[in-house]
Amino acid sequence: MSGWLITGGSPRPSVYFRLGVRNEKLGAVYPLQHPRFRVDEQALSIGAVVLCDSARNFLMRLT
């Protein structure tokens, strides 16, 4: 089983995705646990749109 399982919980349909935040021009090239880790903040708006659109599409299918 992949993903997270909350203790005492039962499996639920879910989704997991990774948002790329690397940008060599900005110096955002280090891995997550590195002290020089930086995020290309423009990627965060893309991630927010993807999450909102995914939730909206899911909810549209429920009706």
Buried (B, 14 or more C-beta within 10 A) or exposed (E): EEEEEEEEEEEEEEEEEEEEBEBEEEEBEEEEEEEEEBBBEEBEEEBEEEEEEEEEEEEEEEE
